[in-house]
């Protein structure tokens, strides 16, 4: 396979790696907060945990978006080669 636009390909790799790192580091924290027993704490801590959980969900959504964007950029950098072949 030949990469037509190398800059776009490497930007795609960087964005993909960034998305993977966000997913890897946030997922265990989300699992911990989902499995935490609520009977052990008071209401104030529950509200704080819930706000942390919401922020983590936003972060993991951004991570998934970056992951998909990185894959898309890499595919686009490879498909530009095929565009020239069909013209």
C-alpha positions as CSV (number, residue, x, y, z in Angstrom):
1,X,0.0,0.0,0.0
2,X,1.2,3.4,-0.9
3,X,0.3,6.4,1.3
4,X,-0.5,9.4,-0.9
5,X,-0.8,12.0,1.8
6,X,1.8,11.2,4.5
7,X,1.0,14.2,6.7
8,X,-2.7,13.3,6.9
9,X,-1.7,9.7,7.7
10,X,0.6,10.6,10.6
11,X,-2.0,13.1,12.0
12,X,-4.4,10.2,11.8
13,X,-2.0,8.0,13.8
14,X,-1.5,10.7,16.4
15,X,-5.3,11.3,16.8
16,X,-5.9,7.5,17.0
17,X,-3.3,7.0,19.7
18,X,-4.7,9.9,21.7
19,X,-8.2,8.4,21.5
20,X,-6.9,5.0,22.6
21,X,-5.1,6.5,25.6
22,X,-8.2,8.4,26.7
23,X,-10.3,5.2,26.4
24,X,-7.7,3.0,28.2
25,X,-7.3,5.4,31.2
26,X,-11.0,6.4,31.6
27,X,-12.7,3.0,31.2
28,X,-11.4,1.5,34.5
29,X,-12.4,4.6,36.4
30,X,-15.9,4.4,35.0
31,X,-16.2,0.7,35.9
32,X,-15.0,1.5,39.4
33,X,-17.7,4.2,39.9
34,X,-20.4,2.0,38.4
35,X,-19.5,-0.9,40.8
36,X,-19.1,1.3,43.9
37,X,-21.7,0.5,46.6
38,X,-23.7,3.6,47.4
39,X,-24.6,2.4,51.0
40,X,-21.0,3.2,52.1
41,X,-21.1,6.9,51.7
42,X,-23.2,9.9,52.4
43,X,-25.3,12.0,49.9
44,X,-22.6,14.7,49.4
45,X,-20.1,12.1,48.2
46,X,-22.7,10.5,46.0
47,X,-23.3,13.9,44.2
48,X,-19.5,14.3,43.8
49,X,-19.1,10.8,42.4
50,X,-22.0,11.4,40.0
51,X,-20.4,14.6,38.7
52,X,-17.1,12.8,38.3
53,X,-18.9,9.9,36.5
54,X,-20.6,12.4,34.1
55,X,-17.2,14.0,33.3
56,X,-15.6,10.6,32.7
57,X,-18.5,9.7,30.3
58,X,-17.9,12.9,28.4
59,X,-14.1,12.2,28.2
60,X,-14.6,8.6,27.0
61,X,-17.1,9.8,24.3
62,X,-14.4,12.3,23.2
63,X,-11.9,9.5,23.2
64,X,-14.1,7.3,21.0
65,X,-14.6,10.2,18.7
66,X,-10.9,10.8,18.4
67,X,-10.3,7.1,17.8
68,X,-12.9,7.0,14.9
69,X,-11.5,10.3,13.5
70,X,-8.0,8.9,13.5
71,X,-9.1,5.8,11.6
72,X,-11.0,8.0,9.2
73,X,-8.0,10.2,8.5
74,X,-5.8,7.2,7.9
75,X,-8.3,5.7,5.5
76,X,-8.7,8.9,3.6
77,X,-4.9,9.2,3.2
78,X,-4.9,5.8,1.7
79,X,-8.0,6.2,-0.5
80,X,-6.7,9.3,-2.3
81,X,-4.3,7.0,-4.1
82,X,-7.2,5.0,-5.5
83,X,-9.0,8.2,-6.7
84,X,-6.2,8.9,-9.1
85,X,-6.3,5.3,-10.4
86,X,-9.9,5.5,-11.5
87,X,-9.6,8.9,-13.3
